């Protein structure tokens, strides 16, 4: 064998080896891709995403779609990672940014689920405040085995405990501090707009004086109906804005979409501020694929959204819930909303 033949043979073997390794050896990266969208005014497998109990939902048309990002499971191969870097509809990111090394995958899912639950609660509070409902102490959970089980329910608005008004959770805590554990106390509440009274035997408060009702509560606006949100496969806080708009469209006085397909994303806090999220270019792709006529972009994501190739859908800049409502009003009236 000549020297040239030997070099070519070795080169061919190395090329084959690198090819095999490139397609089989994982690298510490994952691929993010456009995920499914969910119309907050609609349902999943026959179950409404936003369920309303205690009143009829508005008969609405149009869409208010929350957008998501899908994530590959397991590490990518080198070839897959390189392909992803050159694909506008794939984002290749370090695996640790999605699955932190100090948490199991199950723990990461639980953290994301809790973030979504928090966004649900914020969306409900902001929407009901926008509609003018008064602030109350609202029951969020009655744990199994609690002294209040079978007496109080999630969504009840507490009015008084032991004859004393409880306008907020701080006053409720003060009232319970003066009541020994094991005391039978009358509790008045409002449930779906109807007043009620029950008696709860208080339980010991660990580490402090007084007692507990055995419930968790939030200070939030209380309406004569209950809102329940069900989106099983979505995690994280980025659905907050679209859930808020969905609630407003279903129980408010105004048709927000005018029959149009609207998509968007963004966190929302209790003051109605819309916060930035990750994966904005991928979410715009999802919006384009469903034929969205407008995409609501958190103001702090605007630069990234504008830089995304071929958005294919008008982008409305929103920093607050009021901005989002104004953008929707502009769209219904045929005006151009403030753009990124």
Buried (B, 14 or more C-beta within 10 A) or exposed (E): EEEEEEEEEEEEEEEEEEEEEBEEEEBEBBBBBBBBBBBBBBEBEEEBBBBBEBBEBBEBEBBBBBBBBEBBEEBBBBBBBBBBEEEEBBBBBEBEEBBEEEEEEEEBEEBBBEBBBBBBBBBBBBBBBBBEBEBBBBBBEBEEEBBBBEBBBEBBBBBBBBEEEBBEBEBBBEBBEEBEBEBEBEBBBBBBEEEBEBEBBBBEBEEEEBBBBBBEBBBBBBBEBBBBBEBEEBBBBBBBBBBBBBBBBBBBEEBBBBEBBBBBBBBBBEEBBBBBBBBBBBBBBBBBBBEBBBBBBBBBBBEBBBEBEEBBBBBBBBBBBEBBBBBBBBBBEEEEBBEB
